[in-house]
Amino acid sequence: MLLRTHFIFNFFVFLLFLQLGIFELSAWVFLVFFIATCLPDIDIPGSFISKHTKPLSNFLHIIIRHREEFHSLLFAVILSLLTFLISRNLILTGICFLFYLLHLLLDSLTPYGIKWFWPLKWKTSGKIKTGKLGDALIFLVFALASIILIILMI
């Protein structure tokens, strides 16, 4: 999926959780949401997160393959543990884990799929091609749903 699709899908869930009072909006909450939404694609040359994390992303492009280590439950757990060790905040840790997983969920719907249980070879995949009609439809549906939810929140 394109970053815009990941972002708007995760943003809809973010707004829904705000509306339900599961967490409150703060700069830290939004920052963790945004990083967790973008971070799985740090291993793609030219991705938004790669452009903003050089030279780390350049090094990662050399040593790992896309949609392997960073697109796994193992890395989601490791990242969440690091988030907890740094923040000592269960809400931020949960936000990190949730929005990282939602990114993985969308990528598991593409033909390339992901290896949820990397380093095991088993992977899940779907039929929605990145940047094509299905990707655009998901973006449009959740953009519209986000706008409606924002209006309802006002």
C-alpha positions, 0 to 999 in steps of 0.5 A: 500500500502507498503511505497515504493509504497507510496513513489515512487508514491508521488516522481513521482508527486514531480518530475513532480511539480519540472519540471513544476516549481510549487515549487523549490527543497529545504531541507524544501520542501523535508522534508515536502514531505517525512513526509507527505508521511509517516505520515499517517502510524504512527498508524501502529506498525513497520512502518517506521515512527513509528520506528522513532517517539517512544514513540509518535507512541507507545501511538498512537497505543494504542488510535487509530485504523489504517486507521481512524483518520490519514487516513482522510481529517480532519487530512490532514486539521489539519496537513496542518494548523499546517504546516502553523502555524509553517512555515508561508509558503503556498508552504510548506502547500500545499506540506504537504496537497497534498502528505498526500492526495496522500497517502490516495488516494493510501490507498483508492484503497485497500480492507481495504480502508479508511474513508475519512470523519472520524468520519463518517463510510462511506469509500472507498475501492478498489481491490489492495491488499497491498504487492501483484501484484497490489501494485508491479505494481504501484511501478514499473510503477511509478519507471520507470516513475520517472526514465524517468522524471529524465532523461528528467530533466537532 
